[in-house]
Amino acid sequence: VELASNGGFTNGLTGWSLFALPGAAGMVSRLNNGVLEFQRVGTQAGGFHQTRAARSTGSALEAAFDLGNTDAVRKRISVLMHDADFSDLAVCTFWLPANAPMRRYAIRTHTTEAWTAATLSFYAATVGTGGYYQLDNVSIHDATSQAPDHTECVDPLTPVPTAAASGSNLLGNGTFATGALTPWSTFGT
């Protein structure tokens, strides 16, 4: 069952909401031949689709979508699958190379509590330099299976694993067995 309506933007932005900070001036957006194109110019920008579809705890969900980048610089985008109130969410972050054609990406996850309205959000993390993020062919549906202990981020640019042995551990004092925090640091107020 398809949970997304107007995933191909054939009805303009019907079913979609755009957001930007500090207000509408924080984003430039347009529809270009059925593709949503947007550019972050402020501190935050993006769009989301709220399905109104409730899901019970442990429901497996998948969202698939085409992303592209018409800018001369690579861009980072964060994609959230969440309940409408953000009380439960999963996040995937993707890097889109400069001048990247549209490619198929996905997020596969599961609910850890009951959801009142499954929502898919796209956050533009990189300020535009003239080009656009591109979004099209959004699909949200119940997944046939999803492990209950992780979220999968499906990136078509993921390198193929090699058969070589694992390299050395890059993390120092990962078990804190030394009794000290070094080389770790803490932060916060």
Backbone bond lengths (Angstrom), bond angles and torsions (degrees), N, CA, C in turn:
res aa  C-N    CA-C-N  psi(-1)  N-CA   C-N-CA  omega(-1)  CA-C   N-CA-C  phi
1 V - - - 1.450 - - 1.522 108.50 -
2 E 1.308 116.72 125.50 1.461 121.84 178.99 1.525 109.34 -79.10
3 L 1.333 116.14 123.14 1.459 121.19 -179.63 1.524 112.73 -92.18
4 A 1.324 117.30 -23.14 1.470 120.57 -179.40 1.517 109.46 -84.86
5 S 1.311 115.58 138.14 1.457 120.15 172.34 1.523 107.26 -110.66
6 N 1.302 116.24 140.94 1.463 121.76 178.43 1.534 111.91 61.11
7 G 1.331 117.19 39.97 1.454 121.41 179.12 1.520 113.73 -68.55
8 G 1.339 116.44 -16.59 1.457 120.74 177.64 1.515 113.13 -102.61
9 F 1.330 117.26 6.60 1.468 123.97 177.76 1.530 112.59 58.36
10 T 1.343 116.66 28.44 1.467 119.69 177.80 1.526 111.44 -69.21
11 N 1.331 116.71 -23.64 1.465 121.48 177.16 1.526 110.47 -107.68
12 G 1.307 116.51 41.95 1.463 120.38 -179.17 1.512 110.68 64.36
13 L 1.312 117.22 -133.18 1.458 122.09 -179.41 1.524 113.14 -99.66
14 T 1.334 117.24 15.20 1.460 120.96 178.59 1.519 109.72 -54.50
15 G 1.340 116.65 126.84 1.453 122.08 -179.68 1.526 113.77 88.21
16 W 1.310 117.54 -6.12 1.465 122.78 -179.03 1.516 109.86 -114.25
17 S 1.320 115.64 151.25 1.461 121.92 173.93 1.521 108.19 -128.52
18 L 1.325 115.74 139.38 1.460 121.49 175.90 1.520 107.95 -106.94
19 F 1.317 116.83 149.88 1.463 120.74 178.02 1.520 108.76 -141.61
20 A 1.314 115.30 151.47 1.465 121.13 178.23 1.521 109.30 -158.28
21 L 1.306 114.65 150.69 1.460 121.69 172.74 1.514 107.72 -126.76
22 P 1.274 118.86 137.07 1.466 129.54 9.38 1.526 112.34 -91.63
23 G 1.292 118.60 70.36 1.456 122.81 -178.49 1.519 110.70 103.15
24 A 1.313 115.26 -174.63 1.463 121.39 -175.53 1.521 113.37 -56.20
25 A 1.326 117.86 -27.32 1.463 121.26 -179.81 1.526 112.21 -69.35
26 G 1.333 118.33 -9.60 1.455 122.07 -179.95 1.506 114.27 -80.76
27 M 1.350 116.25 2.16 1.459 120.13 -176.41 1.508 110.80 -148.77
28 V 1.313 115.69 143.94 1.454 122.24 169.73 1.523 105.80 -115.21
29 S 1.327 118.30 128.74 1.465 120.39 -179.02 1.521 109.64 -142.06
30 R 1.332 113.47 156.79 1.471 120.24 177.33 1.518 108.46 -163.00
31 L 1.321 114.64 160.13 1.457 121.19 170.43 1.520 106.74 -101.87
32 N 1.319 116.15 128.69 1.451 121.88 -177.30 1.527 108.53 -128.34
33 N 1.333 116.99 101.49 1.471 122.00 -178.34 1.522 112.49 53.31
34 G 1.327 117.23 46.03 1.458 122.26 177.79 1.513 115.06 78.80
35 V 1.327 118.08 12.17 1.460 122.91 177.76 1.524 107.64 -115.94
36 L 1.338 116.14 129.48 1.458 119.78 174.21 1.512 107.94 -78.09
37 E 1.322 116.96 124.02 1.453 122.45 176.12 1.522 107.54 -117.81
38 F 1.329 115.97 132.71 1.460 119.06 -179.96 1.519 110.03 -144.64
39 Q 1.314 113.75 155.07 1.454 122.29 -176.77 1.521 108.33 -137.84
40 R 1.320 116.52 130.50 1.461 120.70 176.61 1.523 108.33 -86.08
41 V 1.336 115.77 125.79 1.463 120.79 175.16 1.528 111.04 -120.42
42 G 1.321 117.23 -13.09 1.464 121.98 178.84 1.515 110.95 -107.06
43 T 1.326 116.43 -149.82 1.460 121.05 -177.04 1.523 112.72 -85.28
44 Q 1.347 118.02 -24.99 1.464 122.64 176.99 1.515 108.97 -148.16
45 A 1.339 115.57 147.40 1.461 120.29 175.19 1.514 109.51 -162.24
46 G 1.310 115.75 149.42 1.455 120.38 176.89 1.510 111.52 168.26
47 G 1.309 114.25 -165.02 1.454 120.33 -179.73 1.512 109.73 -148.89
48 F 1.340 115.77 159.59 1.459 119.36 178.09 1.519 111.06 -147.70
49 H 1.337 113.26 158.45 1.462 121.73 178.24 1.523 107.81 -128.41
50 Q 1.322 115.96 117.35 1.462 121.78 178.19 1.527 107.68 -99.20
51 T 1.342 116.91 123.60 1.464 120.60 -172.12 1.524 114.70 -85.68
52 R 1.305 118.31 -20.78 1.467 123.30 -171.85 1.524 112.05 68.63
53 A 1.333 117.14 10.42 1.467 121.60 -179.73 1.524 109.87 -92.23
54 A 1.312 116.13 117.08 1.467 121.18 176.32 1.528 108.78 -78.32
55 R 1.323 115.73 148.51 1.455 121.64 178.00 1.521 108.75 -139.07
56 S 1.336 116.14 142.83 1.456 120.81 -179.98 1.524 110.95 -82.22
57 T 1.313 116.35 166.22 1.458 121.90 178.01 1.524 109.36 -57.43
58 G 1.334 116.44 134.60 1.460 121.36 178.87 1.514 115.07 84.51
59 S 1.323 117.72 8.83 1.469 120.18 178.14 1.527 110.33 -72.84
60 A 1.313 116.37 135.14 1.461 121.75 177.77 1.527 108.96 -90.62
61 L 1.344 116.42 130.63 1.458 122.40 -178.25 1.525 110.31 -130.14
62 E 1.319 115.06 149.45 1.461 120.54 174.22 1.522 108.77 -136.85
63 A 1.309 115.49 136.54 1.461 121.59 171.70 1.523 106.84 -122.04
64 A 1.323 116.58 132.87 1.461 122.04 176.68 1.519 107.27 -125.72
65 F 1.332 116.77 147.84 1.458 120.47 -173.54 1.516 109.32 -163.38
66 D 1.317 116.15 155.77 1.456 122.19 175.80 1.520 108.77 -97.94
67 L 1.330 116.12 130.44 1.463 122.45 177.14 1.525 109.44 -124.04
68 G 1.327 115.30 144.37 1.457 121.74 174.60 1.514 109.43 -144.81
69 N 1.335 116.01 173.49 1.456 121.98 -178.53 1.522 108.54 -145.21
70 T 1.326 117.30 115.39 1.466 120.75 179.75 1.522 112.46 -93.48
71 D 1.330 117.12 2.73 1.469 121.37 -177.35 1.531 110.68 -83.16
72 A 1.324 115.79 159.29 1.465 122.26 178.64 1.527 112.32 -81.92
73 V 1.335 117.87 -1.27 1.461 122.43 176.67 1.526 108.96 -121.36
74 R 1.340 116.26 152.55 1.464 118.14 177.34 1.520 109.23 -70.98
75 K 1.320 115.73 151.16 1.458 121.28 -176.29 1.525 110.20 -129.28
76 R 1.323 114.45 148.07 1.462 121.75 176.33 1.517 108.35 -106.88
77 I 1.341 115.25 137.14 1.461 120.52 176.59 1.521 108.37 -133.14
78 S 1.321 116.13 137.61 1.462 121.76 175.83 1.520 107.95 -108.27
79 V 1.332 115.22 132.54 1.461 121.90 -178.37 1.521 107.44 -116.92
80 L 1.322 116.48 124.67 1.458 122.14 -178.49 1.515 110.18 -114.39
81 M 1.319 116.25 132.05 1.462 122.79 168.43 1.512 104.21 -107.32
82 H 1.341 117.46 120.14 1.461 119.11 -171.41 1.512 112.34 -154.19
83 D 1.335 113.66 165.45 1.455 119.40 169.77 1.524 106.95 -74.49
84 A 1.300 117.24 154.74 1.465 121.61 -175.04 1.525 113.00 -56.20
85 D 1.331 117.66 -31.07 1.462 120.22 -177.75 1.541 112.96 -92.57
86 F 1.312 118.24 7.02 1.470 124.66 179.46 1.535 113.09 63.49
87 S 1.331 118.46 17.11 1.463 120.00 179.64 1.528 112.00 -74.18
88 D 1.324 117.54 -15.07 1.460 122.96 177.58 1.525 106.41 -148.71
89 L 1.332 116.58 132.91 1.465 118.21 -178.38 1.512 111.52 -157.81
90 A 1.329 114.93 160.12 1.462 124.00 171.59 1.521 106.52 -130.92
91 V 1.341 116.54 146.59 1.464 121.38 -175.32 1.525 110.50 -130.51
92 C 1.314 115.99 137.00 1.461 122.54 168.55 1.523 107.20 -124.04
93 T 1.323 115.70 139.23 1.461 121.03 177.02 1.517 108.23 -118.30
94 F 1.326 116.13 131.45 1.458 121.82 -178.22 1.525 109.72 -124.30
95 W 1.328 116.26 143.51 1.462 122.22 171.96 1.521 107.75 -101.19
96 L 1.325 115.76 126.00 1.461 122.20 178.27 1.525 108.07 -103.29
97 P 1.331 118.56 118.23 1.462 119.58 -179.91 1.532 111.52 -59.98
98 A 1.306 116.09 160.52 1.470 120.84 175.22 1.524 109.25 -57.84
99 N 1.321 115.61 139.57 1.468 122.67 177.39 1.526 112.60 52.06
100 A 1.334 116.29 40.71 1.465 121.56 -177.34 1.527 110.91 -81.83
101 P 1.333 117.19 130.54 1.464 119.62 174.48 1.528 110.05 -68.99
102 M 1.313 116.48 166.35 1.463 121.18 178.30 1.526 109.04 -63.22
103 R 1.352 114.66 132.78 1.459 121.98 176.41 1.520 107.92 -136.06
104 R 1.336 116.48 158.15 1.462 122.47 -177.49 1.531 110.60 -87.71
105 Y 1.320 116.17 124.01 1.462 124.30 176.84 1.525 108.16 -120.25
106 A 1.334 117.08 165.42 1.464 119.78 177.96 1.516 110.78 -155.95
107 I 1.324 114.61 159.99 1.462 123.15 170.35 1.524 106.21 -131.51
108 R 1.328 115.41 129.08 1.467 122.07 177.40 1.512 107.29 -119.30
109 T 1.314 116.92 126.80 1.459 119.61 -175.93 1.521 109.95 -152.13
110 H 1.306 116.16 -167.68 1.453 122.77 -179.83 1.527 108.52 -149.98
111 T 1.292 115.67 156.65 1.462 120.35 178.11 1.531 109.27 -82.77
112 T 1.317 116.62 144.94 1.468 120.08 174.53 1.527 110.75 -109.60
113 E 1.325 115.53 3.08 1.465 123.11 172.71 1.526 106.31 -155.58
114 A 1.312 117.09 170.24 1.464 120.23 177.46 1.527 109.89 -68.82
115 W 1.327 116.33 136.19 1.465 122.28 179.16 1.521 109.87 -106.63
116 T 1.326 116.12 141.63 1.462 120.09 175.64 1.527 111.73 -89.87
117 A 1.342 117.44 -28.04 1.465 120.83 -178.72 1.531 109.65 -157.46
118 A 1.321 116.66 103.42 1.467 121.09 177.66 1.530 108.68 -61.13
119 T 1.327 116.01 132.60 1.458 122.50 -174.81 1.522 109.15 -134.12
120 L 1.328 116.36 142.75 1.457 122.44 176.56 1.517 107.91 -121.41
121 S 1.349 116.34 123.66 1.463 121.75 -176.99 1.524 110.75 -122.13
122 F 1.332 115.09 145.37 1.464 122.85 178.51 1.530 108.02 -122.13
123 Y 1.337 117.10 117.69 1.463 122.71 -178.99 1.519 110.02 -108.42
124 A 1.315 116.50 118.40 1.465 121.91 176.47 1.518 108.09 -76.14
125 A 1.324 117.00 115.00 1.465 120.68 -175.87 1.524 112.85 -94.59
126 T 1.325 117.28 -14.50 1.460 120.98 -176.43 1.522 110.01 -113.84
127 V 1.311 116.31 132.29 1.463 121.18 177.26 1.525 108.77 -68.16
128 G 1.320 116.49 138.60 1.455 121.21 -178.68 1.518 113.04 -71.86
129 T 1.327 114.65 149.48 1.461 120.15 175.01 1.520 110.18 -119.67
130 G 1.313 116.82 15.27 1.456 121.43 178.79 1.514 113.27 137.33
131 G 1.340 117.36 -28.07 1.458 121.02 179.40 1.511 111.43 -98.96
132 Y 1.323 115.75 -176.75 1.464 122.15 -172.21 1.522 112.55 -126.79
133 Y 1.335 115.26 150.51 1.457 121.33 159.19 1.525 104.97 -71.30
134 Q 1.333 117.64 145.83 1.461 121.30 175.67 1.523 108.57 -123.61
135 L 1.333 116.68 139.90 1.458 122.94 -179.09 1.523 109.12 -138.69
136 D 1.340 116.16 134.53 1.464 120.43 178.79 1.532 109.55 -160.82
137 N 1.315 115.65 166.33 1.469 124.24 173.11 1.530 112.88 53.35
138 V 1.319 115.66 50.84 1.463 121.87 -179.07 1.528 109.50 -80.65
139 S 1.313 115.52 130.35 1.461 122.21 179.13 1.520 108.23 -133.19
140 I 1.325 116.62 133.52 1.466 122.31 176.27 1.523 106.77 -129.02
141 H 1.305 116.42 127.33 1.465 118.79 -179.89 1.525 110.74 -153.96
142 D 1.332 114.59 165.27 1.453 120.09 174.37 1.522 107.26 -66.79
143 A 1.318 116.23 132.98 1.465 121.06 179.12 1.519 109.16 -82.60
144 T 1.315 116.30 148.26 1.461 119.65 179.30 1.521 111.01 -69.97
145 S 1.320 116.47 -31.53 1.457 119.85 174.85 1.521 108.38 -158.46
146 Q 1.287 115.86 148.76 1.458 121.82 177.11 1.512 107.56 -156.61
147 A 1.314 116.00 130.40 1.457 120.01 178.75 1.527 109.35 -60.05
148 P 1.328 117.27 138.89 1.468 120.45 -177.77 1.520 114.01 -77.19
149 D 1.336 117.82 -0.25 1.453 119.08 -173.78 1.522 114.78 -117.70
150 H 1.329 118.56 9.16 1.463 118.71 178.93 1.524 111.72 -161.93
151 T 1.331 114.04 167.87 1.458 123.08 173.86 1.517 107.34 -114.52
152 E 1.319 117.42 138.60 1.455 121.66 178.50 1.523 109.60 -105.71
153 C 1.319 115.69 131.49 1.448 122.90 174.53 1.523 107.08 -106.92
154 V 1.312 117.84 114.92 1.457 121.96 -175.59 1.522 108.55 -98.26
155 D 1.332 115.29 111.10 1.455 123.43 -176.74 1.531 108.07 -118.18
156 P 1.334 118.88 118.56 1.470 120.14 -178.69 1.520 113.35 -66.23
157 L 1.319 118.10 -11.92 1.461 121.59 -179.71 1.532 112.70 -98.94
158 T 1.331 117.53 8.50 1.454 120.87 178.90 1.526 109.57 -62.61
159 P 1.342 117.84 128.72 1.465 119.20 179.33 1.524 111.25 -65.23
160 V 1.305 115.82 150.54 1.460 121.49 176.74 1.532 108.14 -73.07
161 P 1.326 118.14 132.66 1.466 119.75 179.57 1.528 110.93 -63.63
162 T 1.300 115.41 148.48 1.461 120.04 177.64 1.525 109.46 -96.06
163 A 1.316 115.87 164.15 1.456 120.95 179.25 1.527 111.54 -89.06
164 A 1.316 117.37 3.56 1.458 121.17 -178.31 1.524 110.92 -70.09
165 A 1.318 115.26 157.85 1.464 120.67 177.19 1.522 109.73 -66.27
166 S 1.304 116.01 155.16 1.457 120.86 177.84 1.524 109.54 -61.79
167 G 1.314 116.24 146.17 1.460 121.28 177.19 1.512 110.84 -78.92
168 S 1.306 115.73 -172.85 1.458 120.39 -179.23 1.526 110.14 -72.19
169 N 1.314 115.70 157.73 1.459 122.27 178.20 1.530 108.50 -69.68
170 L 1.300 117.09 124.71 1.457 122.21 -179.36 1.527 112.39 -89.24
171 L 1.320 116.60 -7.41 1.455 121.36 -176.13 1.523 109.76 -99.35
172 G 1.307 117.18 124.22 1.460 121.52 178.39 1.512 111.52 -91.06
173 N 1.328 117.39 136.02 1.457 123.92 175.63 1.532 111.46 56.09
174 G 1.334 116.22 43.66 1.468 121.28 -177.86 1.503 114.41 -66.57
175 T 1.326 118.53 -20.85 1.466 121.42 178.84 1.523 112.06 -100.74
176 F 1.319 117.02 -4.80 1.472 123.57 -177.34 1.529 111.39 60.08
177 A 1.327 116.66 25.63 1.458 122.34 -178.62 1.527 112.22 -68.11
178 T 1.318 117.51 -17.58 1.472 119.57 -179.41 1.521 111.75 -74.44
179 G 1.326 117.03 -12.80 1.458 120.30 -177.78 1.519 113.11 81.30
180 A 1.327 116.45 2.54 1.469 121.49 179.18 1.522 108.83 -127.12
181 L 1.324 116.31 162.14 1.460 120.26 177.68 1.524 112.69 -80.42
182 T 1.305 118.51 -23.83 1.454 122.55 -175.63 1.527 109.74 -54.56
183 P 1.296 120.12 131.61 1.464 130.85 7.77 1.529 113.71 -93.77
184 W 1.302 118.69 19.92 1.464 122.61 179.25 1.531 110.33 -77.38
185 S 1.327 115.53 156.74 1.460 122.31 173.98 1.521 108.60 -130.14
186 T 1.300 116.46 152.64 1.454 121.22 174.84 1.511 109.11 -110.68
187 F 1.300 116.55 159.64 1.462 121.01 177.26 1.518 108.54 -150.58
188 G 1.293 115.46 165.37 1.461 120.41 177.70 1.511 110.20 129.55
189 T 1.320 114.87 175.85 1.449 119.84 179.67 1.509 109.85 -117.75
